[in-house]
Amino acid sequence: MQASVHEFDPATAAGSVLLDNGRRLLFSPEAFAQSRLRLLRPGQRVTIDVVDDHIVALRIVGI
């Protein structure tokens, strides 16, 4: 599923994304750690893996 980064706090590595339908989902530092990324910026498109309404992994679209 794809979404856009809504917020990202580099100090805590937590944030949120907006789904294309406008729904906001939070992601934990653990989910961000799975991405092996160093930073996300608002508006950036990501692919997310969701289990029981919780994001478990994020990836940059196209990578």
Steps between C-alpha positions, in 0.01 A plus 500: 500500500630850426477812714660842548708591803301740716739547794839363597701573815866410443567511875251222576483337151120495529244669280189465293389454141188598309335235289358606165151501655614758760525257790796558731705209638780524753827311475732405782879526522510121450314526170734779389804290599375223268523747210878542539447865404659791680239770444154562361360833384137617499330424170740221410325196349558170678376146476375367832423158639201506737393228743190557716504876425865527611783584262768233530734616220562793267684515169571777252282465191701351216786365712 
